Amino acid sequence: MIDAPAQRWKSSRFNEYTVRPPPHFLGHRFPMLQIGRINRLKILKRTDFGLFLDGGKFGNILLPKRYVTLAMNVGDELDVFIYLDSDDCIIATTLTPKAMVGECAFLEVKEVNNVGAFLDWGLPKDLLVPYSEQHKPMEAGRSYVVCIYRDEHTGRITASSRLNRHLEERASGLRPQQAVDLLICGRSDMGYKAVINHTHLGLIFRDDAFRTLLYGERVKGYVKAIRADRKIDLSLQNRARDSKEELAERILADLQQKGGVSYLTDKSEPDAIYKAFHVSKGNYKNALSLLYKQRKILIEPTQITLV
């Protein structure tokens, strides 16, 4: 089936034609254009109200005048974010949103009305979360972890806090000990739920967190294990890498860099230990004990000294 051409319409704001694509176009990806992502497009024409960029099958796409600089010339290529304006017309901006299609983010609700909740994602047009995509009713002024996607029926860029509708809960393309980016998206009696690399959902058991994690917090983590049911267990430290001996070597190196004295002791706060070595307080104490038994350090109430 051959795609219908984009529908051209006369804009009341601009004395030029801009493009309103058929909804089914917006569910597809083309080499020249990805709705809801950064695209590199060529400047075709300069007008009094902005620049027209080459949108391929989508026709000319407007970059409004407020984003245009004197350094932009016809024939140049620009990196621009492509989205739909309030008239559902494709438009470009040099602004970078807080998150793009295919990503998850912790965003604040600016307004709630009879359509749904509208999030601040860093663009003039707020991001809609329909009521059907709200895990629980959203409130203005509060922030929520959401997934950004393109609605397959309307083609509009939309957000959802029903993360399990849009993210994989079973491992695919992940392996144990793999380093991952995590976004904390919930708590349970077992621990913390987290978004993994914007694509999967996993669980950090309380014993593997070793510090309080906040809803919406971004942290580095590791795939601890993949269960028989393919669900994903996570940890804030790589147990293979952070063995007692390896950590002990890192502590010695840190002491040498600091002239043989460190004030990070076995009595220090867990957050301070994690900030310095990205390990739990228990692991840090075990490594200190090993170094003490090897007579490489002295442990005093307020400091550690290299022997």
N, C-alpha and C positions, 0 to 999 in steps of 0.2 A: 504494500500500500504506500502510495506517495503522499508525504506530508503536505497539508494545505499550506499555502504561504501565510506569513504573518499578516494580520489585518492592520491596515493603515487607517489612522483616524486623525481628524483635524483637531488639534489642541486649542482650546480657548485661551490658554495662557501664552502660547507661543505661535507665531505665524509660520509654523513649519509642521511637517508631519512627523509624529513619533509613532512608536510601535506598540500595539497591544496584541500579543500572540494568542493563538487559540490555546485554551487551557491544557490540551493534551501535549502541546509542545513543552510545557514547563516540567513535565515528568521525565523528560529525556535529557541526555547530556550530549553536547556537540563539541568537537574539538575547539571551536571558536568561542563557545559561551557556556558557562555553568552558572545557573541562577543560584544565588546565595553563597557564592564563593568569589575569591579574587580572580580576576581575568586580566590578561594583557591584551589590550585592544588598540588598534591604530586610529589616530585622529584623521577624520575625513574632511571635516569642514568646520570653520569658525563662524559663529553667528553672534548677534548682539546679546543673546540670552544663554550662550554656552557653546560647547563643542559637541559635534556629532561624531560618534565612534562607530567603527565597523563591527556590527553584531552578527555578521554572517547571515544565516538563514533568518535571523530575527530582524534584519534591516538595520537602519541607523538607530543608535542609542544615545540619548542625550546625557551629557555631563553638564549639569547646571552651572551657570556663570559663577556662583559663589565658590565653586571648587577650582576654577580656572586660574592659572597664573600666566604671567608674561613669558615664562620659559617653555610653555606648551605650544608646539607648532604643528601645523598640518604635516602628516607623514610620520610624526613621532608615535611611539607606542607607550601607553600608560598602563600601570597596574591599578585597576579600579575594582571596587566591590559592586556587584550587580544584584539588584533586588527590585521589588515592585513598589511603586509609590502609592499614594492614597487612592489613585484612580486605576490601580492594578495595571499600570503601564511599566514596562521595563525601563529602569533608569540606572545611571552610574553615579558613584561617589568616590572621592579619594579618601573618605573617612574609612577607618577600619572598625567594624563592629566588635563588641566584646566576645562574640562567638559567631560562628558561621554554620551553615547547613552541614550536618554530620558531626557536630560537636556538642558537648554538654557544658553548661556554665551555671554559675550561681548568680541569679539576676533578681533585681528588685521590681516589685509590682508598683507601677505608677498610678494605675486606675483600674477599677472594676466596674463594669456596667452589665447590661442585659445580654451582651454578646460573649463576654468572658473577661479575662484579666489581661492587662496590657503591661508588658515588661520594658524596662529601660535597657536596650542593648547597644546604645551608643549611636543610634541613627535617628534622624528626624521623625520617621514613622516608627511608632512603638510596635513591639512584637506581641502578637495575640496568642494567648493560651485559651482555647475554647473550653467551655465547662466540661465537655466530654473528655478532655485531655488533662483534667486536674485530678491529681491523686486525692486531694482533699480541697475544699473551697479555699481559694486564695484570698488574701487580704492586702489592701493597699498599704504600702510602707514596709511590708515584709519581703524577705528574699527567699527564693526557692531554687533548688537544683532542677534544671530542665534540659531536655534534649531538643535540638533544633532540627527540623526536617521540612520537606516540601510535601504538602498535602497532595496525594495522588489524584484527587478528584478536582480540586480547584487550581492546583499548581502554586498556591500561595505559600510563602514561607511562614511556618507556624512553629510553636513550641509546645512541649508536653512535659508534665511532671509525672506522668505514668511511664516511668522509665522502662519497665519490663515489656512494654509494647514495642519498644524501638531498639532495645539493646539485647544482646545475646546473654543468656544466663548459663550456657554450657560452653565449655572451652572449645575454641577452634582458632588455630593459629597462635596459641599460647603454649608455653612449656614451663615446667618447674624451674625455679631460680631465675626466671626472666625478669629483668628490671622493667617496671611499668610506672606510668603516671596515674595517680589516683585522685578522685574527687569524692569526698565523703558525702554520702547522700542519705544516710539514715542510721538509726541505732536500733538494736534489739537486745534481748536478754543475753544473746550469745556474743554480741560485739557490735561492729560497725559495718554497714553496707557501703560499698564504694563502686564508683564508675571506673572502669579500667580502660585507659587509652581511648576514651570516647566511644568504645564499641561494645564492651562487656560489663556485666555486673558480677561482683564477687563479695566475699565476706572476710573481714579481719576479726578473728577471735580476740577476745579481750586480752588474753595472755600474750598475743602477738602484737598488740598495740603499745603496751607498756607506758602509755601516757594518754591523757585525755585528748580526743580528737573532736573537732568542732564541725557541725553541719556546714557544708559549703567549703571546707578547707581543702586545699590542694597539697598533696604530699607525694614524695617518691616512695615506691614500695617494690615488692617482689611477689611473684607467684610462688607461694609456699608449696602448694600441692594441687593436683587435679584429682578430684574424687572419682569413684567408680561410676557415679551418675553424671560425670563431666562437669559438675559444679566446681567453682574456683575458690580455693582458700588463699588468702593473702597474708603478707607480713610486712612490717616496716623495715625489717632487716633481712639480709641474705645470710642465712645460717651457714651456707657453704663457704661464703667469703669471710664472714665474721667469726671464724673459729677463734678459740682462746689464744692460740699461738700467734695467729696473724694479727689479732687485736693487740696483743702484748708488744709486737714489733712496732705497731703504729704508735703506741703509747711511748715507747722508748725514743722513737724518732721525734715525737712532739716534745719530749723532755730535752733532747739534745738541742732542738731549735730554740728552746726557751732558756737556755743556759743552765739546764740541770734541775730546774725547779718548776713545779706546776701546782696551782692551787685548786685543781679539780681532783678532789679526793673521793674516797668511798662514802663520804657523808654528803657529797654535793647533791643538788636537786637533779632529778631525772631529766628535766628539760635541758639543763646546762650540759649534761653528759651527752644527750642526743645531739645537741647543736654542735658539739665538738667532734664526736666520733660516729654519730648516727647508729648508736647501739643502745640497748637497754641498760639500766643501772646494774641489773644482775650480771650481765655479761661483762660490764666494765669492772665490777668488783672481782669477778673470777680471774680476769686478766691481771689485775693488780696483785691478787693473791699469788698467781703464778710467778710474777716478777719478783715478789718479795721472797718466795721460797728459793728462787734462783739467786738471791742476794744481789739483785741488780738495782733495787730501789729501797728507800726507807719510807715507811708510811707514818706520817705524823698527823695529829688532829686537824691541822689546817693546811697542810701541804704534803706533796710527794717530792722526794729528793733522789736524784740519780746518784748511785754509789760510784 
